[in-house]
Amino acid sequence: MAEPIRHGGNLREAARRYGIALGDWLDLSTGINPRAYPVPPVPVDAWRRLPEDADELAELAARHYGAPGALPVAGSQAAIRALPGLLKRGVAAVAPLTYGEYAPAFERAGHRIVALDVASTALEDGVDHVIVANPNNPTTERIDHNVLLDWHEQLAARDGTLIIDEAFADAYGDEHRSLASESGREGLVVLRSVGKFYGLAGIRAGFVLAAEPLRDALRETLGAWTVSGPARHAVQAALSDSSWQAETRATLARDSARLATLIRNRGFDPRSTPLFVWFETQHAAALQHALATRGIWTRLFGHGVVPSLRIGLTGSEAEWARFAQVFDAAVRAIR
């Protein structure tokens, strides 16, 4: 049996390992907005009726992202698992340090995985599919819009596919040049999620932006009712609330900058998105452990060239004060 893929948010595992009660932890192990969108009350019919595709959620998402069309799915995860089986079997290039579900999903579908050099504009001969997160999780890189379009042209000539995971793009707003508007092209897929920026990871909802034939094939593969009625209600409200989106982007940018400054002032070299901070250090495992013994859970990455740590945002001033104090103590403990 393959080793389980590790993700952030595994707080119960941390509680068992360190013997600290679940309610005493501060979980900063994900890149999820700690101030989630305030979903309005769910209508009774959303609970008792089957979800209906005719509720115009897909059309709303397409307008919101500026895409020719959108397919609602049960989070990006549903698409990640299903898409590889709909593409021609070949060689898939994935960055060595990125979201961990992609390589196993493509391997299960019979593709061969190679490492993607994100610094190169020319793709290696023989690569059929490229999968990137933009911005990348956890390393925060953002790949230039024109580089992505060039990659797509190279892959399209090989009957291949470029898949771009934009799960963290919402936090940037117009600053991030999404390829959503280009997603009507054959061989180009853009994935969007409401889990990160909107803080609604628990409802499991997202969108596949792609040419209609691929959306239709994916819809057929996933079957009916992939997104629940309450989730559809929540997403429609969130995508329609432009005031909340603008205010939240400003808040996240401020909080992320403050977190990065704190970490930098303690001698590390952080890189950040509006939703998390990431930094490499040979002391990453020791620092995660020192924080965990004090009830703060973070995400360790041990398989990069240098070990690294990802730290998410706090959700209140009280949580920030606790984190700042504990982080100082943890840094002193490992040095």
N, C-alpha and C positions, 0 to 999 in steps of 0.2 A: 504494500500500500504506500502511495506517495506521501511524503511528509506534508502535514497541513500548511497551507499558506498563511503566514502571519499578517495580522492587521493591527492597527491601533484600536483602542476602545475595549480591549480585553481586560476590563477592570476586575472582574471576578477572579480571573487567574492571578492577577497581582495581589488581590486581597488574600487568597489562599496561600500564596507563596510567602508573603511577608507577615501574615498574621495580623493584619490591620482591618478593622471592620469596614465594610463596603461604604457606609455613609461617612467615613472619616477621610476619604480620599479626595484629592483634587485631580481630576482626569484631564491632562493636557496632551494625551497621546494621539489625538486625531487632528485633522485640519478642518473640523466642523465648527461653524460659527456658534459660539456658546450662547449668543442672544438670538434664539431662533425666531423665525417669523411668527407673529401672533395669529395663528389660524383662527378664523371666526367660527362660531358654533356650527357643528356639522348638522345639516338637515336630516330629519329622520329618514327620509327616502333614500339618502346616500347609504344608510346601513341596511335597509331592508329590500332594496331593489338591486338587480344585477347592474353592473356598470354598463353604460351605453356609450359607444363610440360616437354617436351623434350629438354628444354634449358640447362639441366644438373645442375640446381641449387641444386636439392636434392642430387645428387652425390657429388657435390663440398662440400656441408655442411657435408655430412657423412665423407668425407675425413678430412675436417677441424677439426671436433670434435672427430675423431677417432671412429666413430660409425658404426655398421653394416648397418644402413639405416636411412634416415631422411625424414620427411614429412614437406614441407614448409606450414606454416599457417599464418593467418593475425595477427601476434603477439601472445604471450603466451595466451592472453585473449581468443582468439578463442578456443584454446584447453581446457582452464580452464572451459569454459562454456559447452563444448560438452563432455569431457571425463567422467564426473560422470554418464551420462546416458548410457554409454557403459560398465560400470562395474556392477558387481552384487550388488544389493542393500543390504546395511548393515551399519556397524558402521565405521565412518571415523574419524581418530584422526588428529587434527590440532593444532599447537602451539597457545597459547592464544594471543600472540602478533607477528603477521606475516602479510604477504600480505593479504589484507582484502577480496579478491574476492573468495578465496577457500571455506570457510565455507558456504557462501550463495549458491554457485554453487552446492555443494554436497547436501545441504538441499533441494534445488529446485528439485533435482533428486530423492528425497525420502530417502536419507541417514540420519542417526542420527549422530550428531557431538559430539565428546568428546574432552577434552583437552589432548594434547600430552605432556608428560614429556620428553623433549629432553635430560635430564640428565640421563635417565634410558636406559640401553641397552635391557632390557626385556620389550616387549610390553604387555599390559594388555590383559587378555583373552577376547575374543569377539570382538576385533578390527579387522576389515577386510581390511581397507585401511589406509595408512599413507601418509600425504602430508606435505612435508617440503621444505622450501627455504634454499638453501645452496650455499653461505652464506645467512643468514636470513636478511630479510628486515622488520623492521629497526634495530634489536638488534645486528646484525653483527656476531652472532655465526656461526662457521663452524663445521659441524658434521663430525667426523672421517670416512674415507672411509670404514674401517672394521666394524664400527657400522652400517653403512647403509647397507652393504652386509648382516650382521646378521639380521637386520630388514627384509630385503627382503626374506631371507630364512624362517623366522617365518611367514611372510605373505603368501608366496607361498604355504606353507603347509596348509593354510586356504583358498586357492584359492582367495587370496587377492592381493592387488597392492600397490607398493611403488611408489609415484610420487615425483620426486625431481626437484624443480625449481632452475635452475642454471643461472638465469637472470644476476647476478652480477659476475659470475665466470670468464668471459673473462678478467676482469681487473687484475686477478692474474696470468694468463698464466699457465705455467707448475707447478707453486707452488700449484695450486688448483688441488686436485686429483678428477677429474670428474669421474662419473660413466657412462659416455657416451659409453665407450668401452664395458660395460656390458649390454647395453640396448637391446641386442638381446634376453635377458632372458624374459620368460613369467612373467608377473606381475611386470615389472620394466619399468618406464617411466621417461625420462629425458627431461625437457623443456629448450630450449635455446632461447635467444632473442638478436636481434641486436639493441634494443632500448637504452640500458644503456651504455655499454662500447663504442659502436660506435656513440652514440649520435644521433641515427636515429629513435627516438620514433615515429615521425610523419608518417613514411612510413608504420607502422604496419606490421612488418614481424618477424617471428621467426620460430622455428623448434621443431617438436616432434620427439624424438629419442626413439624408442620402437620396440618390435617384429613386424614382418611384418603383422600378422593377425590384431593386434590392429591398426596399421597404416592404413591398408586397410579399416577397419571399420570406422575410423575417417575420412578418405578421402571421403568415401561414405556419411557420415553424413554432412560434411561441404560443399560438392558439388564442382562444377568446379570454377576455377578462383579465388581462395581464396586470392592469392597474386598478386597484379597488376603488369603489365609489367614494369613500371618505378621502382617499389620497387624491383623487381627481378634484374634489372640492377644494382641498387645501392648495393644490398646485395652481388652480385657476385664480384663486385669491392672491397668491404670492406673485404670480407673473403679472397680474394686473396692477399691483401696488407700486407705482413708480416712485412715490414719495418715500416709502419705506426703503426702497432699493437705494436711492440717492443718499439718504441719511445713514444707512448702514455702511455703504462704501466709505464714507468719510470717517465713521467710527472705527471700522476695521483698519483703515490706513493709519490712523492715529495710534491705535493699540499695538499694531504690528511694529511700527517704528519705535515705540517705547520699549517693547520687548527686545527688539534687535539692539537697541542702545544699551540696555542693561547687560545683555550677554557680551557685547563688544567691550564694555567697560570692565569686564572680568577676564579679559585676555583672550577671547575667542574671536573667530572671524565669521560671523553669521551671514547667511543669505536669507532673504525673506520673500514671501508673498503676503498679501493682506490677511491671510488666514493662518499662517504658521511661520516659524523661523527654523532654519536648519543649519547645522554647522558640523564640520569634521573635526575630530580630535582623537588622538590615541587613547585618551582617557574617557571615551564615550561610555563604555560599559560601566566603569567605576562611577562616573557621574550619574548615570541612570540609577544605579544601585543606591548611591548616597541620597538621591532625591526620593527613591521609593521607600527607603527606611524611614523617611520623614513624611510619607503619605502623599507624595506627588508622583503621578505616573506619566512617563514620557515614552516616546517611541525610539528604540535603538535599532540602528541599521549596522549590522556587522559584516556585510558581504561586499562592501565597496572597497576601493583601493585603500581608503582610510576609514576606520569606524566613524559613525556619525550619529547625531541625535536630532530628532525633530520635536519641537515644542509648540503646542497650540496656544491659543489665546485664553486668558481668563475672562470670566463673565461678569465680574463686579470689582469694585475698588477693594473690597475686603479680600477677595481671592487674589488680587494683584499684590496686596501688601503681604499676604501669606507667602505667595510664590517668591517675591523679591527677597524676603528674609530667609526662606529655606534654601533658595538658590545660592545665596552668599555662604550659608553654612555648609552646603554640599561641596561647593568649590574649595572652601578651606579644608574640608575633610580629605579631599583627594590630592592635595598638594603638600 
